[in-house]
Amino acid sequence: MFLIGLIAELRRDLREAGAHGKQFYRREGLATVGLAWVLIGLGGALPFLLSGTIPNLPDAIFESFSGFTTTGATILPAERLDALAHAFGFWRAFSHWVGGIGIVLVFVILFPAGGRSLFRSEVPGIDREASYQRVRDSAWALVRVYVGLTVIEVVCYSIAGISIYEGVIHAFSTMATGGFSSHSKSIGYFDSTPVEFITMLFMFLAGINFAYYDTALRLGPRRGIRTLMRSSELRLYVGMLAGSILVITVGLWFWGGGNGAVGVDLPDYSQAGRALRDVSFTVVSVQTCTGYVTADFDRWPEFARVILMILAFVGACAGSTGGGLKVVRLIVIVKASLRSFSQFARPRARLPLRLDGNVLDESLISTVIGYGVMWMMACILGTFLLACVGIDPVTGLTASLSCLNNFGPGLHLVGPSLDYSWMPGAGKLICVSLMVVGRLEFYALVVLFLPRFWRA
């Protein structure tokens, strides 16, 4: 991949020799981001293919893109995943970790020319820190926080009693909110309350806008906490987590699960403590779109599964490594929808939309609403295309939702205890397309297919 980039750079230097220098604007930034993700996903499949670990091309491409887009869906059945060599277990988790912070941030740090275009295209969210600081400083701040939290998590895992290898693998996947594990049972393999608590804590932290961490480092913990407390996005993020945990825990407790019956393959949720433990971990994992599991939530009651799919749709905060629509976009869409009723009643009234005391630009509101519409269209199209290759509607819809939100598990045939290995090659490539579109939040990839984008 380095040689491909080097050849492209040399050709660009030769072509621009004698011109006005290297011209790198927003169009070039968008093109670089979109094409880089496609190329790195294809290049990441080569280790699997050349080693024979995953000899099938669609399967290798699926596993690679699932890693770099931090989706966490896998085509490896349980027996193959548990027997996977350490080198490839590390490669899968490392692809998560690199994809989490964004491959292009590395280019921002090493090659600051044109960095603003790259940074604005790569970092998800509405209000990007690059607008207020030098791009290179912003990139370094994100990387420092990301690496620091990863190291702290590895240390915590070591204290909890798991090996350095296991700790690194799961720290990489947790901070990237990816979900690749070295075990088919995921975090449930350890059956350890401390390990689950550590994982849950760092999944939660990875789902928060990383700009808040940068603010705390630059201005001090007190200012950072005040900034956090003023954020309506963070308050809703925490509120959704807490509310969902409470509702599902009470529901499972009344439902009872296996109720301790002999021969029933369900946890005994008549014990409130067990229900709270499983639900807390699952809810945080789902809303941050990490995809780790300690319980098979596809066997929970219907109301619980619906709530979990809604959480996967909303996702984490903007500017985090989490997937989904993002909480702040949900706030803007809801506010804009409520405002439309007032505008209908008072057509001439000027009704600005505010978020945390700041008036939002109308073009920004239109962009957010447009994103929501594109998301729904992509999910419907993905479900239809998967149905065309013979996949049932429930599996197809939740697989589309899962891949588009970079979540991983879905329901039915792609449930948390299953994998995507059974899916036909065409279905896997459809899922790969949804992963990339979801990771780049449409714009950096879709614009590449617009003819006017390429016109000088």
N, C-alpha and C positions, 0 to 999 in steps of 0.2 A: 504494500500500500504506500510505503514511503517512496519507493521508486516511481510509482505512478504519479504521485504528487510532484516529485522532483522533475520528472520529464515535462509535466504540464507547466511547471514554473519556468523551466528553461525555455520552452517554446513561447511563453508569454513574454519573457525578457527579450527574446530575439524579435518578436513581432512588434514590440513597443520601443525598440532601440531607435533613438533619434526623435521619438515623439515627445509629448509633454510629461513623460513619466508615467508611473503606474496609476491608472485611474480605477479606484475601488469605491463604488458607491453602493447605495442600498440594493440595487438590482443585483450587483455582483455578490453582495453579502447573502441575499436570499438564495441565489443560485448555488453558492458554495455550501451553505447549510444543507439544502435539499439534496444535492448530489453527493455531498460527503457522507450523509447518513445512508444513502443507498449503497455507495461503494464500500463503506466500512462494514455494513451488514453482510455483503457478499464476501468480502475478504475474511470476515470472522468465521465464515463457514468452512474455510480451507483446512484449518486444523482437524476438524471433525472428518472431513472427506479424506484427506491425505493419510490419516492414521487408521482409517477404517472404523473409527468409533461410531460414526453415523454415515454409512456408505451411500445412503439414498440422498440425492441432491435436494429435493424439496424439503426433506426432513432436516438436513444440515442447515439450509437457509432459514427454515422456521426457527430452529434452536438459536442460531446466531442473532437473528433480528429480535427474537424474544428476549435475548440477553441485553443487547445494546439499547433497545427501547424500554428496558426495565419492566417488561410485561410479566415474565415469569412463567408463562405457559410452556409446557414441555412435551416433546414427542417420545421421551424415554419412559418405557414401562417401569414398574417398580423394581423388577429384578435387575434390569440393566442399569438403572440409576444407582441402586445400592452397591453395585459392583463396579461403578465407574472409577477409573484411575484417578489418583489425586491431581495429576496435571490437568486433566480435563474438568474435574470438579472446580479447580481453581480458575481455569479459563472461563467457565460459565459465570462464576461469581464476579470475576474481574471485569468481564464485559458489562455486567450490571453496574459495577462501581464507576467505570469510565463513562458509561451512558448516563448515569445519574447526574453527574456534574455537567455533563455535556462535552462531547469531544471537541466542539468548536471553541470552548473556553481555553483549551490548551493552545489553540492557534491565536487566540486573542492575546495570551500572555507572551508567546514566543514571537508573534508577528503582529505588532500593534498597528501597522498600517492597515487602514480599513477596518479596524477593530470594532468601531461603533456599529457598523452595519451587521457584522457577524454577531456581536453580543446581543443586539436588539432582536435578531432573528432566532437566537438559540435559547435565551432565558425565557421561560414561560411566565405569563402573567400580564397584568395590565400596566401597572406603574413600575417601570424598570429602573433600578438603581443607577443604570448607566446614564440616565438623563440628568443626574445630579452630581456625579463624580466622574473623574477621568476613567475611561473604560478599563484601562489596565489595572488601576487600583481596585476597581469594583470586582474584577475577575479574581485578583489575588485574594481579596477579602473573602469571596465565596469559597475559594479553594482552601484557604486556611481553616475556615469553619468546618468545611466538609471533611478534610483530613483529620482535624483535631477531634471531631466527634467520632470518627471511625476508630481512631487509636484508643480513645476512652472506652468505646464499646468493646474492643478486643480485650482490654485490661479487665473490664467487668466480667466478661465471659470466662476469662482465666480464673478470676476469683471464685466464680460460680462452679468451677471444677471441670470445664470442658477443655479439650486440647487447643493448642494455638492454631492448628490447621482448621479445626471446626470453628473456632472463634473468628478467624479471618474470613472464612467463607461466609458465615452468617452476618458478620459486621458489614462486609461489602454489600450483601443483598439487602440488609435492613436499611442502611443509610441511603441506598439508591431506591428504596421502596420497590424492590424487584421481586424477591420471593424465591429465587433459586436456592435450594438446599442440597446438601450432600446425601440426604435421606429421603426416601419416598414418603415417609410419614411426616416430613417437614419438621417443625419445631416440636410436634407431638412425640417425635422419636425420643427426646430426652426425658419426657415426663417429669419435668423439674419446674417447680414454681419459681425459683430464682431466675432460671434461664428465660422462662416465659415473661416474667416481669421486666427483665432487662431488655428483651426484644420489643415488648410492648412500649416501654418508655422511649426507646430510640426510634421506633416507628412513628410515635407521636411527635417527637422532636423533628424528624425528617419531613413531616407534613406541614411544618410551620414555615412561613416565608423567611428565607435565609437572610434577607435584608435586615430583619429585626436583630439577628445575632450580630451582624456587622455594626448596627447602631449601638448595641450594648458594649461591644468591644471599643468603639471609638469614643463614645460619650459617657461610658460608665454604666454599671448595672442598674442604678436608680433611674436614669433617663431611659434605659432600655425597657425596664418594667413599665414605666409610665406610657411609653409608646405602645407596648403590648396591650395594656389595659384600655387604651383609646381605640384599638382596632376592632371595628364591628365584625370584620371577617374572622378574626381569631375568636371572638366571643361566640359567634355562631358555630364555628368549627368545634370548639369545646362543648357548646350546648348540644349540638347534634350527637356527639360522641356519648356524652353523659345521658341524654334522654333516651337514645337507642339502647344503651346498656341496661338502663333501668327497665324499659318496657319489655325487651326481649328476655331479660333475666326473670322477671315476674311471670311472663308467659310460659317460659320453659319450666319454671318451678311448679306452676299449676298443671302443666301438661304432664310432667313427671318423667318423660323418656321411658327408660326401661323399668323404672320403679324398683330396681334391684332384683327383678325376676330372673330366674335361672334360664339360660338358653336364649335370652333376648339380647341381640347385639346392639344395644343402645346404652349410653351412659345413664346413671341413676340421677336424674335431675330432680328427684324429690328432695334432694339435699341442696339447699339454696347456695351453699358455698361452692359446690361443683358447678352449678349453673352460672354463678357470677364469674368464676374463673374462666370458663370456656367462652362465655359471651363477651367479656371484657376484651380478651385477646382477639376474638374473631371480629368484633366491631372495629377496633383500631386497625387491624390488618386490612379490612375491607375498605374503610373510608380513606385510608392512605394509599389504597390500591397496591399494597405490598403483596398480598396473596399467600402469606404464611398461614398454615392451619394447625390447630391442635384438636379440632373436632370436625366431623363431617356435617357441615351446616346444611347440606342438601337433604339431610334426613330430618331436619327440624320442621316444625309446623309451617304452613304456608305463609302466615302473617310474618314470621321471622325472616323467611327467605325473601319476601317482597321488600321488607325494610332494608335488608342487606344489599339488594340490587339497587335500591334508591341511593344508599350511601355510596356504592361504587360509582353510580352515575354522577353524584355531586363531587366526590373526590376531596382532595386536601386543599390547602391554601395556595394561592398564586405565589410564584417565586420559590416554591418548594420542589423537592424531587418527586412528589406524589403526582398521581394522574387524575383523571376525571375532568369534569367541566370546570372545576375550581369554585370554591365557596364564594369568592368575591363576584364572580360572574353570575352566580345564582342570585346574589343580593341585588345586583344591577338589573337583571332581568325581571325580578319580582317588583322592584321599585318602578321600573319603566312600565310594567303591566298595570300596576295600580294607578300610576299617573295618567295612563290612557283613559281611565274612567273619568277622572277629573277634567281632562281636556275635552272629553265628549260633552260633559255638562257645561263647560265654560271654554268654548273654542278659541276665544281671543286672549285668554289668560296666559301669562308667561309663568311657567311652572318649572323652575330649574330643579335638576336632580342632584341631591347632595349625598356624599359618602364621607363619613367621619368629619363633617363640617365643611368639606370642600365641594365646590360645584363641579360636576362632571361635564366635560365637553360633549356636545350632542353627537359629534362624529365618533367619539369613543363609545357612547351608548349604542349607536347604530352598529358599530363593529362587534360589540358584545352580543347583541341580538342576532346579527348575521352569523356569528360563530355558533350560537345555539341552534339556529335553523340548519346550518351545514352539518352539525353533529347529528341531528335527528335524521336528516336525509342520508347521511353515511351509514347510520345504524340500520335504517330501513333497507337501504340498498345491499348492505352486507348480509342481512338476514335473507333477503330475496335470492342473492347469488348462492348462498350456502344451501338454500332450499332447492335450487336448480341442480346441485350436485348430490341431492338425495338426503340432506340432513333435516331432521324434524324441526318444527318451528321453535319449540322451547330451547332446544340445544342451539339452534342457529341464532336466535335472538340473544341469548345470554353469552354465546361465544363472541358475537359481534360487539355486544356491550363490553365484554371483558377485554377484548383486543383493542378496541377503540379507546378505552380508558386505561390501557396498560395495566390491567389488574391481574389476569391469569386464569383463575378458576371461574367456572360458571355454574350452571345447573344441568341436571340430567346426565347426558353422556360426556360432558366436560366438567363434572362436579369436582369438588376439592380432593376427592380420593382417587380421581381418574386422570387421564392424560389425553393428548390429542393424537396419539399414534394411529388410531383407527381411521382418522379422517383421510379422505382421498387427497391426492397431491394438489388438485385444483382448489380444494377447500383450504388446505394449508396456505397456499399462496394468497388466497383471498384474505385470510387472517393476517398474514404478513403485511399486506397492503394496509389493512386497518390499523395495525400496530404503528407503522411509520406515519400514517396520516394523523393518528392520535398523538404521537410523540411530538411531532412538529406543529401540532395545532393547526393543521390544514394549510395555512397561508404559505409557508416556506416551501411546501411541496406542490400545492395546486397551481401556484402562479407559474411554475415551470412549464405547464401545459397550455398557457395562454400565449398565442402567437404575438400579441402586442407587447408582451413582456420582453421578448428578445429583439424587438426593433430598436435601433439606435435612437 
